[in-house]
Amino acid sequence: MVSLDPCFEIDTAEVDSIIKQKQKEEQYDFERDRNLFGEVLQEQFEKMVDERMIRMRANQIMENNNKRLAQLSAFISHLDNRKMALLEENNTLQLKA
């Protein structure tokens, strides 16, 4: 049944990444979107959009920093493991001497 599905070969990971990218490219238009916020003036709408863009940039920076932190933590763990291996090797050599 699955092989008969015309969308069977769609890469869901790629689709998810495209959706995430499109969400990051938020576009706001006063005439189109002002009804979502009730009665707002164009100045208020523009202020909300500016605040939203600032929040999106801050979230992106935070996400990038979290990725970098994870990489640094993994590197520190690698260095700790290497240090322990070298200490064990050093102890073994001292016992043989």
C-alpha positions as CSV (number, residue, x, y, z in Angstrom):
1,M,0.0,0.0,0.0
2,V,2.8,2.4,0.9
3,S,4.6,1.8,-2.4
4,L,1.4,2.9,-4.3
5,D,1.4,6.2,-2.5
6,P,2.5,8.9,-5.0
7,C,4.1,10.9,-2.1
8,F,6.0,7.9,-0.8
9,E,9.4,9.2,-1.9
10,I,9.0,12.6,-0.3
11,D,11.9,13.3,2.1
12,T,10.1,14.4,5.3
13,A,13.2,15.8,6.8
14,E,13.7,18.0,3.8
15,V,10.1,19.1,3.9
16,D,10.4,19.9,7.7
17,S,13.6,22.0,7.0
18,I,11.8,23.9,4.3
19,I,8.9,24.6,6.6
20,K,11.2,25.9,9.3
21,Q,13.0,28.1,6.8
22,K,9.7,29.5,5.6
23,Q,8.6,30.2,9.2
24,K,11.8,32.2,9.7
25,E,11.0,34.3,6.6
26,E,8.0,35.9,8.2
27,Q,6.5,38.7,6.1
28,Y,3.9,41.0,7.6
29,D,1.7,43.4,5.7
30,F,-0.4,46.0,7.5
31,E,-3.4,45.8,5.1
32,R,-3.5,42.0,5.1
33,D,-2.6,41.3,8.8
34,R,-4.1,44.2,10.8
35,N,-7.3,42.2,11.3
36,L,-5.4,39.7,13.4
37,F,-4.7,42.3,16.1
38,G,-8.1,44.1,16.3
39,E,-8.1,47.8,15.9
40,V,-4.4,48.9,15.6
41,L,-2.9,51.8,13.9
42,Q,-0.2,51.4,11.3
43,E,2.5,52.8,13.7
44,Q,1.4,50.2,16.4
45,F,1.5,47.4,13.8
46,E,5.0,48.4,12.6
47,K,6.2,48.5,16.3
48,M,4.8,45.0,16.8
49,V,6.5,43.7,13.7
50,D,9.8,45.4,14.8
51,E,9.5,43.7,18.2
52,R,8.8,40.4,16.5
53,M,11.8,40.7,14.3
54,I,14.0,41.5,17.3
55,R,12.7,38.5,19.1
56,M,13.3,36.2,16.1
57,R,16.9,37.5,15.8
58,A,17.4,36.9,19.6
59,N,16.0,33.4,19.3
60,Q,18.3,32.6,16.4
61,I,21.3,33.9,18.3
62,M,20.3,31.9,21.3
63,E,19.9,28.8,19.1
64,N,23.4,29.3,17.5
65,N,24.9,29.8,21.0
66,N,23.3,26.7,22.3
67,K,24.7,24.7,19.4
68,R,28.2,26.2,20.0
69,L,27.9,25.4,23.7
70,A,27.0,21.8,22.9
71,Q,30.1,21.5,20.6
72,L,32.3,23.0,23.3
73,S,30.9,20.7,25.9
74,A,31.6,17.7,23.6
75,F,35.1,18.9,23.0
76,I,35.8,19.4,26.8
77,S,34.5,15.8,27.3
78,H,36.8,14.6,24.6
79,L,39.8,16.4,26.2
80,D,38.9,15.0,29.7
81,N,38.8,11.5,28.3
82,R,42.1,12.0,26.5
83,K,43.6,13.4,29.7
84,M,42.5,10.3,31.7
85,A,43.9,8.0,29.1
86,L,47.3,9.8,29.2
87,L,47.3,9.8,33.0
88,E,46.7,6.0,33.0
89,E,49.4,5.5,30.4
90,N,51.8,7.7,32.5
91,N,51.0,5.6,35.7
92,T,51.5,2.4,33.8
93,L,54.9,3.6,32.5
94,Q,55.9,4.8,36.0
95,L,55.1,1.4,37.5
96,K,57.2,-0.4,34.8
97,A,60.2,1.9,35.6
